[in-house]
Amino acid sequence: MDFSFFSDKGRIRENNEDSYYYDPKKNIFAVADGMGGHIAGEVASKLAVEVLANFSFEPYDDYCKALEEMIHEANSKIIDYGENNPDYQGMGTTFSTGIINNKTLYYAHIGDSRIYFFRNGESKQLTRDHSYVNQLVEKNEITEEEAFDHEQKNILTQALGTDSDININKGTHQLQTGDLLLFCTDGLTDMLRKEEITNYIKDNCCDPAHIATLLGEKALERGGKDNITLLVVLID
């Protein structure tokens, strides 16, 4: 595989509360978008990726189950950390992660960060946003275009650290040479529509470093209203 990343605090925020993780030897990737006052969001997202970095996948035959258990472990750790540190009470984070093995992506997700799959100029969002606005879209009460500019688009229905009872979105996707994966926080997808992202990737499909920089810079040009973090992975 070939991969690259981009992470920036954006034009508005004082701190970058996003975190990301990659292990090219184990083919593991993740992005996390922290939330909370002061630096609490940054702490929550870092705790999540630390749990992933230290998690052992060796005993598992089912990587989806392993990722699910890892996310539950991260959720408990963030909740406990907040309860024991008053400054961090109520902190949370989104978390989107995947592990690639034998040309299969195993992924798990919570929140409104996303994992996209690209092949031959076509794109597919693999993850489901845990957000109030996405619920409206799924009920056909608003369109995806209306959701993009909706004033309540950042209200999450699930995130790590906010509840001990979480429902994790997980699944698998078959990969082949030339496929591309994008792990990103909503600092990217709040600035660029899916069709725009797809076109930028289509025009630069074999260059993850250029894609990562291009998408990040385009999001900044649009206003950079949030932290922007993304990982681009090319299956070669």
Buried (B, 14 or more C-beta within 10 A) or exposed (E): BBBBBBBBBBBEBEEBBBBBBBEEEEBBBBBBBBBBEEBBBBBBBBBBBBBBEEBEBEEBEEBBEBBBBBBBBBBBBBBEBBEEEEEBBEBBBBBBBBBBEEEEBBBBBBBBBBBBBBBEEEBEEBBBBBBBBBBBBEEEEBEEEEBBEBEEBBEBBBBBBBEEEBEBBBBBBEBEEEBBBBBBBBBBBBBBEBEBBBBBBBEBBEBBBBBBBBBBBBBBEBEBBBBBBBBBBBBE
